[in-house]
C-alpha cells in the first residue's frame, strides 16, 4: 500500500498544479462577479501558444531552460487577451455569461486546431523538452513527507504554490482584494463607494485568463510534451474544484488535490501493478463520477459570490 501511494503521489501533484492555477483564476473572476466556464478553452489557448513559442524557440536556441519560461509567459499573455472576448460580452454587452463561456470553449478548440494543422499539418505541436523533475535538496530526505511531497517535483509546481500564497494575501489583505470581492457581492454598494465595478471585473477576468493559460502551458511543459487540441476536460474539473472548494483559496487547494489524485489513479493505473488489476474503464470514469458526486453534495451549501453571473448596470439597483 505504501509503495503504491509513494508511486502515485508525485504524479498526483503534477496533475493537481494545472487544476490549481486554473481554479485560482476562476476564483478571481467569480469574486469580481463574472462566471467563467470558458476555462477549458483558455487552457487550450495557453497550451497552443506555449507549444508554438517553445517549439520555435527550441529550434533556434536549443533546450535552454529560459525558453520554457518565455513559453509560460507567452501562454499567460495570450490567454489573458483571449479572455477579453468573454469580458467584453459579459461586462459591456451584458450577455449571458454561461453562453459566452461556452462560446469561448468552442472557439478556442476549433481555432487552435485549425492553426496547428496549418502549422504542422497534423494538428499536433511537439516540443523537444519540458521541465525536468528533480528532488528538492534536504527536504526530499525527510522521512515519509520527503518521499511524498519533495521528490520528482517541477519548477512550475513551486511557482504555482507561490501564486497561491500571493493570491490569499491579495484577496484578503489588500484594498484591491476587498474591492474585487465587493464587486462580486454587492456591486451597487461598491459603485456607491467609488469603485469602478466594470474595471474590477475586467481585471478579474484577465487574471482568470492568464492563470488558465499558465495551467494549459504547465500541462504541456510537464507531462504532455505536445499540443493535441484539448486538455482532457481539466478546465471543467477546475471549475468543479472552485465549487467544491467553496470559492476559497485553501478550499480550492484541497479540492484540486482531490481531483488531481483521482485523475492520477485513472491515468497511471496500467503502469502500477497494484492498480492494474482494476478494470481500466472503471478507473477512467472514476474522476468524473467523483466530480458529479462532489457537486451534488456541495452545491447545496454553496457560498458563491451573491452577484456572480449577474450583469451590472451602472446606476440601477
C-alpha positions in Angstrom: 0.0 0.0 0.0 2.7 2.5 1.0 4.7 1.7 -2.2 1.7 2.3 -4.3 1.0 5.6 -2.6 4.6 6.6 -2.9 4.4 5.9 -6.7 1.2 7.8 -7.2 1.8 10.9 -5.1 4.4 12.8 -7.3 2.1 12.2 -10.3 -0.9 13.5 -8.3 0.9 16.7 -7.5 1.8 17.1 -11.2 -1.9 16.7 -12.2 -3.0 19.0 -9.4 -0.9 22.0 -10.3 -2.7 22.9 -13.7 -6.0 22.4 -11.9 -5.0 24.6 -9.0 -3.7 27.6 -11.0 -6.8 27.5 -13.4 -9.2 27.3 -10.4 -7.5 30.2 -8.8 -8.0 32.2 -11.9 -11.7 31.3 -11.9 -11.8 32.4 -8.2 -10.6 35.9 -9.2 -13.2 36.1 -12.0 -16.1 34.9 -9.9 -15.2 37.0 -6.9 -15.4 40.0 -9.2 -18.9 38.9 -10.3 -18.2 37.2 -13.7 -18.8 33.4 -14.0 -16.2 32.0 -16.4 -16.9 28.5 -17.7 -14.5 29.1 -20.6 -11.6 27.8 -18.6 -11.1 24.8 -20.8 -10.9 26.9 -23.9 -8.5 29.3 -22.2 -6.3 26.4 -21.1 -6.3 25.1 -24.7 -5.2 28.6 -25.9 -2.4 28.6 -23.4 -1.2 25.1 -24.4 -1.3 26.0 -28.0 0.7 29.3 -27.7 3.1 27.7 -25.2 3.8 24.8 -27.6 4.1 27.2 -30.6 6.5 29.6 -28.9 8.6 26.9 -27.2 8.9 24.7 -30.3 10.0 27.7 -32.5 12.5 28.9 -29.9 13.9 25.5 -29.2 14.8 25.2 -32.9 16.8 28.4 -32.7 18.1 28.3 -29.1 18.1 24.6 -28.3 16.9 23.3 -24.9 17.9 26.4 -22.9 15.8 26.5 -19.7 14.8 30.1 -20.2 12.9 29.2 -23.3 10.4 27.3 -21.2 9.8 30.4 -19.1 9.2 32.5 -22.2 6.7 30.0 -23.3 4.8 30.2 -20.0 4.7 34.0 -20.1 3.5 33.9 -23.7 0.8 31.4 -22.8 -0.4 33.5 -19.9 -0.5 36.7 -22.1 -2.3 35.0 -25.0 -5.0 33.5 -22.8 -5.5 36.8 -21.0 -6.0 38.6 -24.3 -8.4 35.8 -25.4 -10.4 36.2 -22.2 -11.2 39.8 -23.2 -13.8 38.3 -25.6 -15.6 36.9 -22.6 -15.1 40.0 -20.5 -16.5 42.3 -23.3 -19.5 40.1 -23.9 -20.3 39.7 -20.2 -19.5 43.2 -18.9 -20.1 45.6 -21.7 -22.9 43.7 -23.6 -24.5 42.1 -20.5 -24.5 38.8 -22.4 -25.4 35.5 -20.6 -22.1 34.5 -19.0 -22.7 30.8 -19.4 -23.3 31.1 -23.1 -20.3 33.4 -23.5 -18.1 31.0 -21.7 -19.4 28.1 -23.8 -18.6 30.1 -26.9 -15.0 30.6 -25.7 -14.6 26.9 -25.3 -15.9 26.2 -28.8 -13.9 28.9 -30.5 -10.7 28.1 -28.7 -10.8 24.4 -29.6 -11.6 24.9 -33.2 -9.3 27.9 -33.8 -6.2 26.3 -32.2 -6.6 23.0 -34.1 -7.1 24.9 -37.3 -3.9 26.9 -36.7 -2.0 23.9 -35.6 -2.9 21.9 -38.7 -1.8 24.8 -40.9 1.5 25.0 -39.0 2.4 21.3 -38.7 -0.1 19.5 -41.0 -1.1 17.2 -38.2 -2.8 19.4 -35.6 -0.2 18.5 -33.0 2.7 20.7 -32.0 5.5 18.9 -30.1 8.4 20.3 -28.1 11.8 18.7 -27.7 11.9 19.0 -23.9 10.0 20.5 -20.9 10.7 21.0 -17.3 12.9 18.3 -15.7 11.7 16.7 -12.5 14.1 16.8 -9.5 14.3 16.1 -5.8 14.3 19.1 -3.5 17.7 19.1 -1.6 17.4 18.3 2.1 13.6 18.3 2.1 13.4 15.2 0.0 15.4 13.3 2.7 12.7 13.9 5.4 11.1 10.5 6.3 7.7 9.9 4.7 7.0 13.6 3.9 10.1 13.9 1.7 9.2 10.9 -0.5 5.6 12.2 -1.0 6.0 15.9 -1.5 9.6 16.7 -2.4 10.6 14.1 -4.9 10.1 14.3 -8.7 9.0 18.0 -8.4 8.9 20.6 -11.1 9.7 24.3 -11.1 6.2 25.0 -12.2 4.9 23.4 -9.0 6.7 25.8 -6.8 5.7 28.8 -8.9 2.0 27.9 -8.7 2.2 27.3 -4.9 3.8 30.8 -4.6 1.0 32.3 -6.7 -1.5 30.6 -4.3 0.1 32.3 -1.3 0.2 35.6 -3.1 -3.4 35.2 -4.1 -4.5 34.6 -0.5 -2.7 37.8 0.6 -4.0 39.9 -2.3 -7.7 38.8 -1.8 -7.8 39.1 1.9 -5.1 41.6 3.0 -5.2 44.3 0.3 -7.6 47.0 -0.7 -7.6 45.6 -4.2 -8.9 42.3 -2.9 -11.5 44.0 -0.8 -12.7 45.9 -3.8 -12.7 42.8 -6.1 -14.8 40.8 -3.6 -17.2 43.8 -3.1 -17.9 43.8 -6.8 -18.9 40.2 -6.7 -21.1 40.5 -3.6 -22.7 44.0 -3.7 -21.6 45.7 -6.9 -24.0 48.7 -6.5 -22.8 49.3 -3.0 -19.2 49.1 -4.3 -20.1 51.6 -7.0 -21.5 54.0 -4.4 -18.2 53.7 -2.5 -16.4 54.9 -5.6 -15.2 51.6 -7.0 -15.2 51.2 -10.8 -17.1 47.9 -10.9 -16.7 47.2 -14.6 -12.9 47.8 -14.5 -12.5 45.5 -11.5 -14.5 42.8 -13.3 -12.3 43.2 -16.4 -9.2 42.7 -14.1 -10.8 39.6 -12.6 -11.5 38.0 -16.0 -8.0 38.9 -17.2 -6.4 37.2 -14.2 -8.6 34.2 -14.9 -7.4 34.1 -18.5 -3.7 34.5 -17.6 -3.9 31.8 -14.9 -5.7 29.4 -17.2 -3.0 30.0 -19.8 -0.4 29.0 -17.3 -2.4 25.9 -16.5 -2.5 24.9 -20.1 1.2 25.5 -20.6 2.0 23.7 -17.3 0.4 20.6 -18.8 2.4 20.9 -21.9 5.8 21.5 -20.2 5.5 18.8 -17.5 3.7 15.6 -18.6 2.1 16.2 -22.1 5.1 17.3 -24.2 2.9 18.3 -27.2 -0.3 20.3 -28.0 -3.1 18.0 -29.2 -6.1 20.3 -29.3 -7.5 19.5 -25.9 -6.7 19.4 -22.2 -8.8 16.4 -21.3 -11.6 18.5 -19.8 -9.4 19.8 -16.9 -10.9 23.2 -17.3 -14.3 21.8 -16.2 -12.6 19.9 -13.3 -11.0 23.2 -12.3 -14.5 24.8 -12.3 -15.8 21.9 -10.2 -12.9 22.4 -7.8 -13.9 26.0 -7.4 -17.4 25.0 -6.3 -16.1 22.1 -4.2 -13.6 24.5 -2.5 -16.4 26.9 -1.7 -14.7 29.9 -3.5 -11.9 30.0 -1.0 -8.2 29.6 -1.9 -7.3 26.9 0.6 -10.6 25.1 -0.1 -9.6 25.1 -3.8 -6.2 23.7 -2.9 -7.8 20.7 -1.2 -10.4 20.2 -3.9 -7.8 20.3 -6.7 -5.6 17.9 -5.0 -8.6 15.6 -4.5 -9.5 15.7 -8.2 -5.8 15.6 -9.2 -5.4 12.4 -7.2 -8.5 10.9 -8.8 -7.1 11.8 -12.3 -3.8 10.3 -11.4 -5.3 7.0 -10.5 -7.1 6.9 -13.8 -4.0 7.8 -15.9 -1.3 5.8 -14.3 -3.3 2.7 -13.3 -1.8 0.5 -16.0 1.8 1.1 -15.0 1.3 0.4 -11.3 0.9 -3.3 -10.6 -1.4 -2.9 -7.7 -3.9 -0.8 -9.7 -3.6 -2.8 -12.9 -6.0 -5.5 -11.6 -8.8 -3.0 -11.6 -10.7 -2.8 -15.0 -9.4 0.3 -16.9 -12.8 1.6 -17.8 -13.7 1.9 -14.1 -10.6 4.0 -13.3 -11.0 6.1 -16.4 -14.5 7.3 -15.4 -13.6 7.5 -11.7 -12.6 11.2 -11.6 -15.7 12.3 -13.5 -18.1 10.2 -11.3 -16.4 11.7 -8.2 -16.8 15.2 -9.7 -20.5 14.7 -10.2 -21.0 13.3 -6.7 -19.0 16.1 -5.1 -21.0 18.7 -7.0 -24.3 17.2 -5.9 -23.2 17.1 -2.3 -21.6 20.6 -2.0 -23.9 22.6 -4.3 -26.5 22.6 -1.6 -24.2 24.6 0.7 -22.9 26.9 -1.9 -21.1 30.1 -0.8 -20.8 31.6 -4.2 -20.5 35.4 -4.5 -24.0 36.8 -4.4 -23.7 38.8 -7.7 -21.7 36.2 -9.7 -23.2 35.8 -13.1 -25.5 38.8 -12.8 -25.0 41.7 -15.4 -24.1 45.0 -13.8 -25.9 48.2 -14.9 -24.3 51.3 -13.5 -26.7 53.5 -11.6 -29.5 50.8 -11.4 -30.5 48.9 -8.3 
